[in-house]
């Protein structure tokens, strides 16, 4: 979806480049002097190439627009003496170039006053070319301003929508990172809760058993036995935390997932279980739910999502899947399949158009 939106934006911006080529190109056809035709063609092509670079940078976040801005400024200045004399006074050649400069100004900088200064400079340059050519100023200025405003309305709107789309995509990625960070913090708290108390008890009993070895061997043996039991319990609890087998509030997980998705702009409909599920089932469903939510935020452009839990079956459906594929370094769904298979469960996924289906049965 993002790729197609970018192509559509580039196609719309290409109209600006086409205008900077075709309309000034009419002046080439009307100019009888071959030298002026060659110089004018050079100025028009250089300007169009620099303009294309600026517009491409406007929809390509990874490209530094700084160099392209300087080249655009240089090409614009060079186009005045190269293309300005073309077909005067029959055709206002540079006025069309000035309109492209006028429309491109807001894409050169995010600051208002520099953009307005460039617009004013383009208009003034167009008027200056008219005065130099001995032509009327009004047609030159009218073409520059009217073409600039109309092109700016179309191209500027496309760039603005593109920037909104990029910000939304970055917001989804940030939400996914936040969800992952919260999960890591939750796991860290669980491990601390599991081991903190047990390790403290182990240290105390070990010190007590050490002191009682020579004074009361029987009591020391009892403390050692208690020490072994506490250590075994700590190991069991740690394994349970690592493998996600601790008590899980599935209803709270559903609420948290819905809040995260809605805050990311995804309409979320949740249908929870009509009865309390066994602990092991709730743990498995909560684990799959977290992974499915992360995939929606990171690997789709979802606008809606439906989560339904009925008995020991859960389905997660969302749009915006398109041709998105999981990260090749990620083994989330594959790992879940293996984990569910160990407890007799199954995970199935399918894509219909841009709708992704995930189904878990236990």
Sine and cosine of phi, psi and omega as CSV:
sin_phi,cos_phi,sin_psi,cos_psi,sin_omega,cos_omega
0.00,0.00,-0.69,0.72,0.00,-1.00
-0.90,0.43,-0.62,0.78,0.00,-1.00
-0.90,0.43,-0.70,0.72,0.00,-1.00
-0.92,0.39,-0.61,0.79,0.04,-1.00
-0.89,0.46,-0.63,0.77,0.01,-1.00
-0.92,0.40,-0.67,0.74,0.02,-1.00
-0.90,0.44,-0.64,0.76,0.02,-1.00
-0.90,0.43,-0.64,0.77,0.03,-1.00
-0.91,0.41,-0.68,0.74,0.03,-1.00
-0.90,0.44,-0.61,0.79,0.02,-1.00
-0.90,0.44,-0.66,0.76,0.04,-1.00
-0.91,0.41,-0.68,0.73,0.03,-1.00
-0.91,0.41,-0.46,0.89,0.04,-1.00
-0.88,0.47,-0.41,0.91,0.06,-1.00
-0.89,0.45,-0.57,0.82,0.04,-1.00
-0.90,0.43,-0.68,0.73,0.03,-1.00
-0.90,0.43,-0.65,0.76,0.00,-1.00
-0.89,0.45,-0.65,0.76,0.04,-1.00
-0.89,0.46,-0.64,0.77,0.00,-1.00
-0.93,0.36,-0.29,0.96,0.04,-1.00
-0.99,-0.12,-0.76,0.66,-0.16,-0.99
-0.95,0.30,-0.80,0.61,-0.09,-1.00
-0.91,0.42,-0.72,0.69,0.12,-0.99
-0.91,0.42,-0.46,0.89,0.02,-1.00
-0.90,0.44,-0.44,0.90,0.07,-1.00
-0.87,0.49,-0.57,0.82,0.04,-1.00
-0.89,0.46,-0.54,0.84,0.06,-1.00
-0.89,0.46,-0.62,0.78,-0.02,-1.00
-0.95,0.32,-0.43,0.90,-0.04,-1.00
-1.00,-0.07,-0.11,0.99,-0.05,-1.00
-1.00,0.01,0.84,-0.54,-0.02,-1.00
-0.99,0.13,-0.37,0.93,-0.07,-1.00
-0.99,0.14,0.89,-0.46,-0.04,-1.00
-0.88,0.48,-0.60,0.80,-0.01,-1.00
-0.90,0.43,-0.70,0.72,0.03,-1.00
-0.91,0.42,-0.54,0.84,0.04,-1.00
-0.90,0.44,-0.70,0.71,-0.01,-1.00
-0.91,0.42,-0.74,0.67,0.00,-1.00
-0.90,0.44,-0.66,0.75,0.01,-1.00
-0.90,0.43,-0.66,0.75,0.03,-1.00
-0.89,0.46,-0.65,0.76,0.03,-1.00
-0.88,0.48,-0.72,0.69,0.00,-1.00
-0.90,0.45,-0.65,0.76,-0.02,-1.00
-0.92,0.39,-0.70,0.71,-0.02,-1.00
-0.91,0.41,-0.69,0.73,0.02,-1.00
-0.88,0.48,-0.68,0.73,0.01,-1.00
-0.91,0.42,-0.70,0.71,-0.01,-1.00
-0.88,0.47,-0.64,0.77,0.02,-1.00
-0.91,0.42,-0.69,0.72,0.03,-1.00
-0.91,0.42,-0.63,0.78,0.04,-1.00
-0.89,0.45,-0.67,0.74,0.02,-1.00
-0.88,0.48,-0.63,0.78,0.03,-1.00
-0.90,0.43,-0.65,0.76,0.02,-1.00
-0.91,0.42,-0.71,0.70,-0.02,-1.00
-0.92,0.39,-0.60,0.80,0.05,-1.00
-0.90,0.43,-0.67,0.74,0.02,-1.00
-0.91,0.42,-0.47,0.88,-0.03,-1.00
-0.91,0.41,-0.42,0.91,-0.02,-1.00
-0.89,-0.45,0.29,0.96,0.02,-1.00
-0.79,-0.62,1.00,-0.08,-0.10,-1.00
-0.86,0.51,-0.48,0.88,-0.07,-1.00
-0.98,0.21,-0.16,0.99,-0.05,-1.00
-0.99,-0.10,0.75,-0.66,0.07,-1.00
-0.98,0.21,0.90,-0.44,-0.06,-1.00
-0.98,0.19,-0.08,1.00,-0.10,-0.99
-0.85,0.52,-0.78,0.63,-0.02,-1.00
-0.89,0.45,-0.67,0.74,-0.02,-1.00
-0.90,0.43,-0.56,0.83,0.05,-1.00
-0.90,0.44,-0.69,0.73,0.00,-1.00
-0.92,0.40,-0.64,0.77,0.05,-1.00
-0.91,0.42,-0.61,0.79,0.02,-1.00
-0.90,0.43,-0.67,0.74,0.03,-1.00
-0.89,0.47,-0.69,0.73,0.00,-1.00
-0.91,0.42,-0.67,0.74,0.00,-1.00
-0.92,0.40,-0.59,0.81,0.03,-1.00
-0.90,0.43,-0.72,0.69,0.02,-1.00
-0.89,0.46,-0.66,0.75,-0.01,-1.00
-0.93,0.38,-0.48,0.88,-0.04,-1.00
-0.94,0.35,-0.38,0.92,-0.03,-1.00
-0.90,0.44,-0.82,0.57,0.02,-1.00
-0.97,0.26,-0.42,0.91,-0.05,-1.00
-0.99,0.17,-0.72,0.69,-0.07,-1.00
-0.98,-0.20,-0.29,0.96,-0.05,-1.00
-0.84,0.54,-0.67,0.74,-0.06,-1.00
-0.97,0.25,-0.11,0.99,-0.12,-0.99
-0.89,0.45,0.82,-0.57,0.18,-0.98
0.84,0.54,0.38,0.92,0.05,-1.00
-0.98,0.22,0.62,-0.79,0.04,1.00
-0.99,-0.11,0.23,0.97,-0.07,-1.00
-0.96,0.29,-0.47,0.88,-0.10,-1.00
-0.61,-0.79,0.75,-0.66,-0.04,-1.00
-1.00,0.09,0.95,0.30,-0.15,-0.99
-0.86,0.50,-0.79,0.62,-0.11,-0.99
-0.96,0.28,-0.34,0.94,0.03,-1.00
-0.87,0.49,-0.57,0.82,0.04,-1.00
-0.93,0.36,-0.62,0.78,0.09,-1.00
-0.91,0.42,-0.66,0.75,0.03,-1.00
-0.87,0.50,-0.58,0.81,0.06,-1.00
-0.89,0.45,-0.62,0.78,0.05,-1.00
-0.92,0.39,-0.63,0.77,0.06,-1.00
-0.90,0.44,-0.69,0.73,0.01,-1.00
-0.84,0.54,-0.71,0.70,-0.06,-1.00
-0.96,0.29,-0.45,0.89,-0.06,-1.00
-0.99,0.10,-0.30,0.96,-0.10,-1.00
-0.79,0.61,-0.73,0.68,-0.01,-1.00
-0.91,0.42,-0.29,0.96,0.02,-1.00
-1.00,0.02,-0.17,0.98,0.01,-1.00
-0.99,0.15,-0.47,0.88,-0.04,-1.00
-0.46,-0.89,0.49,-0.87,0.04,-1.00
-1.00,0.05,-0.12,0.99,0.00,-1.00
-1.00,0.04,0.63,-0.77,-0.14,-0.99
-0.94,0.35,-0.77,0.64,-0.14,-0.99
-0.92,0.40,-0.69,0.73,0.09,-1.00
-0.86,0.51,-0.61,0.79,0.02,-1.00
-0.90,0.43,-0.69,0.72,0.04,-1.00
-0.90,0.44,-0.56,0.83,0.03,-1.00
-0.91,0.41,-0.64,0.76,0.03,-1.00
-0.91,0.41,-0.65,0.76,0.05,-1.00
-0.87,0.50,-0.72,0.70,0.01,-1.00
-0.90,0.43,-0.63,0.78,0.00,-1.00
-0.91,0.41,-0.63,0.78,0.03,-1.00
-0.90,0.44,-0.67,0.74,0.02,-1.00
-0.91,0.42,-0.68,0.73,0.01,-1.00
-0.91,0.42,-0.64,0.77,0.03,-1.00
-0.90,0.44,-0.63,0.77,0.03,-1.00
-0.89,0.45,-0.67,0.74,0.05,-1.00
-0.91,0.41,-0.61,0.79,0.01,-1.00
-0.91,0.42,-0.64,0.77,0.04,-1.00
-0.90,0.44,-0.63,0.77,0.03,-1.00
-0.89,0.46,-0.70,0.71,0.02,-1.00
-0.90,0.43,-0.66,0.75,-0.01,-1.00
-0.90,0.43,-0.59,0.81,-0.02,-1.00
-0.99,0.12,-0.07,1.00,-0.04,-1.00
0.95,0.31,0.40,0.92,-0.02,-1.00
-0.98,-0.19,0.10,-0.99,0.04,-1.00
-0.96,0.28,0.67,-0.74,-0.04,-1.00
-0.96,0.27,-0.59,0.81,-0.14,-0.99
-0.84,0.54,-0.73,0.68,0.00,-1.00
-0.88,0.48,-0.64,0.77,0.01,-1.00
-0.88,0.48,-0.77,0.63,-0.03,-1.00
-0.90,0.43,-0.64,0.77,-0.01,-1.00
-0.89,0.47,-0.72,0.70,0.01,-1.00
-0.88,0.48,-0.71,0.70,-0.04,-1.00
-0.88,0.47,-0.74,0.67,-0.07,-1.00
-0.95,0.31,-0.73,0.68,-0.05,-1.00
-0.92,0.40,-0.72,0.70,0.04,-1.00
-0.89,0.45,-0.67,0.75,-0.01,-1.00
-0.89,0.46,-0.71,0.70,-0.02,-1.00
-0.92,0.38,-0.67,0.74,-0.01,-1.00
-0.92,0.39,-0.68,0.74,0.02,-1.00
-0.93,0.38,-0.63,0.77,0.02,-1.00
-0.89,0.46,-0.62,0.79,0.01,-1.00
-0.87,0.49,-0.69,0.73,-0.04,-1.00
-0.97,0.22,-0.82,0.57,-0.07,-1.00
-0.93,0.37,-0.67,0.74,-0.01,-1.00
-0.89,0.47,-0.62,0.78,0.03,-1.00
-0.90,0.44,-0.66,0.75,0.01,-1.00
-0.90,0.44,-0.69,0.72,0.02,-1.00
-0.91,0.42,-0.64,0.77,0.03,-1.00
-0.89,0.47,-0.71,0.70,0.04,-1.00
-0.90,0.44,-0.61,0.79,0.02,-1.00
-0.90,0.44,-0.69,0.73,0.03,-1.00
-0.89,0.45,-0.63,0.78,0.07,-1.00
-0.88,0.47,-0.65,0.76,0.01,-1.00
-0.91,0.42,-0.65,0.76,0.03,-1.00
-0.90,0.43,-0.69,0.72,0.02,-1.00
-0.89,0.46,-0.62,0.78,0.04,-1.00
-0.90,0.43,-0.65,0.76,0.02,-1.00
-0.91,0.42,-0.66,0.75,0.04,-1.00
-0.91,0.42,-0.58,0.81,0.06,-1.00
-0.90,0.45,-0.65,0.76,0.06,-1.00
-0.88,0.47,-0.70,0.72,0.01,-1.00
-0.89,0.45,-0.64,0.77,0.03,-1.00
-0.90,0.43,-0.64,0.77,0.04,-1.00
-0.89,0.45,-0.66,0.75,0.02,-1.00
-0.90,0.44,-0.67,0.74,0.03,-1.00
-0.91,0.42,-0.62,0.79,0.03,-1.00
-0.90,0.43,-0.67,0.74,0.02,-1.00
-0.89,0.46,-0.66,0.75,0.03,-1.00
-0.91,0.41,-0.65,0.76,0.02,-1.00
-0.90,0.43,-0.66,0.75,0.03,-1.00
-0.90,0.44,-0.61,0.79,0.03,-1.00
-0.92,0.40,-0.63,0.77,0.04,-1.00
-0.90,0.43,-0.65,0.76,0.04,-1.00
-0.90,0.43,-0.65,0.76,0.03,-1.00
-0.88,0.48,-0.69,0.73,0.00,-1.00
-0.91,0.42,-0.64,0.77,0.02,-1.00
-0.89,0.45,-0.66,0.75,0.05,-1.00
-0.90,0.44,-0.65,0.76,0.01,-1.00
-0.89,0.46,-0.71,0.70,0.00,-1.00
-0.89,0.46,-0.66,0.75,0.02,-1.00
-0.89,0.45,-0.68,0.74,0.01,-1.00
-0.90,0.43,-0.62,0.78,-0.04,-1.00
-0.94,0.35,-0.75,0.66,-0.15,-0.99
-1.00,0.00,-0.49,0.87,-0.08,-1.00
-0.84,0.54,-0.80,0.60,-0.01,-1.00
-0.92,0.40,-0.74,0.68,-0.07,-1.00
-0.89,0.45,-0.64,0.76,0.00,-1.00
-0.93,0.37,-0.58,0.81,0.06,-1.00
-0.89,0.45,-0.69,0.73,0.03,-1.00
-0.90,0.44,-0.65,0.76,0.00,-1.00
-0.88,0.48,-0.69,0.72,0.01,-1.00
-0.88,0.47,-0.72,0.70,-0.02,-1.00
-0.90,0.44,-0.70,0.72,-0.02,-1.00
-0.94,0.35,-0.57,0.82,0.05,-1.00
-0.90,0.43,-0.67,0.74,0.05,-1.00
-0.90,0.43,-0.65,0.76,0.01,-1.00
-0.92,0.40,-0.69,0.73,0.01,-1.00
-0.89,0.45,-0.60,0.80,0.02,-1.00
-0.89,0.46,-0.65,0.76,-0.01,-1.00
-0.96,0.29,-0.49,0.87,-0.09,-1.00
-1.00,0.03,-0.10,0.99,-0.06,-1.00
-0.85,0.53,-0.70,0.71,-0.04,-1.00
-1.00,0.02,-0.42,0.91,-0.06,-1.00
-1.00,0.03,-0.71,0.71,-0.04,-1.00
-0.58,-0.81,1.00,0.09,-0.06,-1.00
-0.83,0.55,-0.64,0.77,-0.01,-1.00
-0.89,0.45,-0.69,0.72,0.03,-1.00
-0.91,0.42,-0.62,0.79,0.03,-1.00
-0.89,0.45,-0.64,0.77,0.03,-1.00
-0.90,0.44,-0.63,0.78,0.03,-1.00
-0.91,0.42,-0.66,0.75,0.04,-1.00
-0.91,0.42,-0.59,0.81,0.04,-1.00
-0.90,0.43,-0.63,0.78,0.04,-1.00
-0.90,0.43,-0.67,0.74,0.06,-1.00
-0.89,0.46,-0.62,0.79,0.02,-1.00
-0.88,0.48,-0.69,0.72,0.02,-1.00
-0.89,0.46,-0.65,0.76,-0.01,-1.00
-0.91,0.42,-0.70,0.71,0.00,-1.00
-0.90,0.44,-0.65,0.76,0.02,-1.00
-0.90,0.44,-0.65,0.76,0.02,-1.00
-0.91,0.42,-0.66,0.76,0.03,-1.00
-0.90,0.44,-0.65,0.76,0.01,-1.00
-0.89,0.45,-0.65,0.76,0.02,-1.00
-0.91,0.42,-0.66,0.75,0.03,-1.00
-0.89,0.46,-0.71,0.71,0.00,-1.00
-0.90,0.43,-0.61,0.79,0.02,-1.00
-0.90,0.43,-0.70,0.72,0.04,-1.00
-0.88,0.47,-0.63,0.78,0.02,-1.00
-0.90,0.45,-0.64,0.76,0.01,-1.00
-0.92,0.39,-0.68,0.73,-0.04,-1.00
-0.90,0.44,-0.65,0.76,-0.06,-1.00
-1.00,-0.05,0.08,1.00,0.09,-1.00
0.96,0.26,0.43,0.90,-0.06,-1.00
-1.00,-0.09,0.18,0.98,0.03,-1.00
-0.99,0.15,0.19,-0.98,-0.06,-1.00
-0.86,0.51,0.73,-0.68,-0.03,-1.00
-0.79,-0.62,0.72,-0.69,0.07,-1.00
-1.00,-0.02,0.99,-0.13,-0.08,-1.00
-0.90,0.43,-0.61,0.80,0.02,-1.00
-0.88,0.48,-0.67,0.74,0.03,-1.00
-0.91,0.42,-0.61,0.79,0.04,-1.00
-0.89,0.45,-0.68,0.73,0.02,-1.00
-0.88,0.47,-0.68,0.73,0.02,-1.00
-0.89,0.45,-0.71,0.71,-0.02,-1.00
-0.90,0.43,-0.68,0.74,0.00,-1.00
-0.89,0.46,-0.70,0.72,0.01,-1.00
-0.88,0.48,-0.65,0.76,0.01,-1.00
-0.90,0.43,-0.67,0.74,0.01,-1.00
-0.89,0.45,-0.71,0.71,-0.02,-1.00
-0.91,0.41,-0.69,0.72,-0.02,-1.00
-0.91,0.41,-0.59,0.81,0.04,-1.00
-0.93,0.38,-0.32,0.95,0.05,-1.00
-1.00,-0.05,0.10,0.99,0.03,-1.00
1.00,0.05,0.27,0.96,0.00,-1.00
-0.98,-0.20,0.86,-0.52,0.07,-1.00
-0.93,0.36,0.85,-0.53,-0.15,-0.99
-0.85,-0.52,0.80,-0.60,0.08,-1.00
-0.90,-0.43,0.84,-0.55,-0.07,-1.00
-0.87,-0.49,0.78,-0.62,0.11,-0.99
-0.86,-0.50,0.96,-0.29,-0.06,-1.00
-0.99,0.13,0.10,-0.99,0.01,-1.00
-0.93,0.38,0.52,-0.86,0.00,-1.00
-1.00,0.07,0.02,1.00,0.04,-1.00
-0.49,-0.87,0.26,-0.97,0.02,-1.00
-0.96,0.29,0.77,-0.64,-0.05,-1.00
-1.00,0.00,0.44,-0.90,0.10,-0.99
-0.84,0.55,0.48,-0.87,-0.08,-1.00
-0.84,0.55,-0.71,0.70,-0.05,-1.00
-0.90,0.44,-0.62,0.78,0.03,-1.00
-0.92,0.40,-0.70,0.72,0.00,-1.00
-0.87,0.49,-0.64,0.77,0.01,-1.00
-0.89,0.46,-0.73,0.68,-0.03,-1.00
-0.90,0.43,-0.69,0.72,-0.01,-1.00
-0.91,0.41,-0.64,0.77,0.01,-1.00
-0.90,0.44,-0.62,0.78,0.02,-1.00
-0.90,0.43,-0.71,0.70,0.03,-1.00
-0.91,0.42,-0.62,0.78,-0.01,-1.00
-0.88,0.48,-0.68,0.73,0.01,-1.00
-0.90,0.44,-0.68,0.73,0.00,-1.00
-0.91,0.41,-0.66,0.76,0.01,-1.00
-0.90,0.45,-0.65,0.76,0.02,-1.00
-0.90,0.43,-0.68,0.73,0.03,-1.00
-0.88,0.48,-0.66,0.75,0.01,-1.00
-0.90,0.43,-0.63,0.78,0.02,-1.00
-0.88,0.48,-0.69,0.72,-0.05,-1.00
-0.95,0.30,-0.59,0.81,-0.13,-0.99
-1.00,-0.07,-0.54,0.84,-0.18,-0.98
-0.88,-0.47,0.27,0.96,0.02,-1.00
-0.58,-0.81,0.15,-0.99,0.11,-0.99
-0.86,-0.50,0.78,0.63,-0.15,-0.99
-0.89,0.45,0.63,-0.78,0.15,-0.99
-0.95,-0.30,-0.36,0.93,0.05,-1.00
-0.55,-0.84,0.36,-0.93,-0.01,-1.00
-0.49,-0.87,0.64,-0.77,0.06,-1.00
-0.83,-0.56,0.80,-0.60,0.02,-1.00
-0.86,-0.51,0.84,-0.55,-0.04,-1.00
-0.74,-0.67,0.77,-0.63,0.08,-1.00
-0.86,-0.51,0.87,-0.50,0.01,-1.00
-0.76,-0.65,0.95,-0.31,-0.07,-1.00
0.91,0.42,-0.83,-0.56,0.02,-1.00
-0.98,-0.22,0.39,0.92,-0.01,-1.00
-0.86,-0.50,0.73,-0.68,0.03,-1.00
-0.77,-0.64,0.69,-0.72,0.08,-1.00
-0.82,-0.57,0.65,-0.76,0.08,-1.00
-0.80,-0.60,0.86,-0.51,-0.04,-1.00
-0.80,-0.60,0.71,-0.70,0.03,-1.00
-0.52,-0.86,0.43,-0.90,0.08,-1.00
-1.00,-0.05,-0.11,-0.99,0.04,-1.00
0.97,0.23,0.26,0.97,-0.01,-1.00
-0.96,0.29,-0.72,0.70,0.01,-1.00
0.81,0.58,-0.73,-0.68,0.04,-1.00
-0.97,-0.23,0.29,0.96,-0.02,-1.00
-0.90,0.43,0.62,-0.78,0.01,-1.00
-0.79,-0.62,0.49,-0.87,0.02,-1.00
-0.88,0.47,0.40,-0.92,0.09,-1.00
-0.83,0.56,0.75,-0.67,-0.05,-1.00
-0.91,0.42,-0.32,0.95,0.05,-1.00
-1.00,0.02,-0.08,1.00,-0.06,-1.00
-1.00,-0.08,0.62,-0.78,0.04,-1.00
-0.81,-0.58,0.48,0.88,-0.11,-0.99
-0.85,0.53,-0.87,0.49,-0.05,-1.00
-0.92,0.39,-0.61,0.79,0.03,-1.00
-0.89,0.46,-0.68,0.73,0.03,-1.00
-0.90,0.43,-0.60,0.80,0.04,-1.00
-0.91,0.41,-0.63,0.78,0.04,-1.00
-0.86,0.50,-0.70,0.71,0.00,-1.00
-0.91,0.42,-0.65,0.76,-0.02,-1.00
-0.92,0.40,-0.69,0.73,0.01,-1.00
-0.92,0.38,-0.58,0.82,0.02,-1.00
-0.88,0.47,-0.53,0.85,0.01,-1.00
-0.91,0.42,-0.44,0.90,-0.01,-1.00
-0.94,-0.34,0.30,0.95,0.06,-1.00
0.99,0.16,0.29,0.96,0.01,-1.00
-0.98,-0.18,0.07,-1.00,-0.01,-1.00
-0.56,-0.83,0.53,-0.85,0.05,-1.00
-0.79,-0.61,0.80,-0.60,0.00,-1.00
-0.81,-0.59,0.63,-0.78,0.04,-1.00
-0.76,-0.65,0.48,-0.88,0.06,-1.00
-0.41,-0.91,0.38,-0.93,0.02,-1.00
-0.78,-0.62,0.81,-0.59,0.07,-1.00
-0.85,-0.52,0.96,-0.26,-0.11,-0.99
0.93,0.38,-0.89,-0.46,0.07,-1.00
-0.94,-0.35,0.30,0.96,-0.01,-1.00
-0.97,-0.23,0.81,-0.58,-0.03,-1.00
-0.97,-0.25,0.74,-0.67,0.01,-1.00
-0.90,-0.44,0.72,-0.69,0.11,-0.99
-0.78,-0.63,0.79,-0.62,-0.04,-1.00
-0.76,-0.65,0.74,-0.67,0.02,-1.00
-0.84,-0.55,0.74,-0.67,0.09,-1.00
-0.79,-0.62,0.66,-0.75,-0.01,-1.00
-0.82,-0.57,0.00,0.00,0.00,0.00
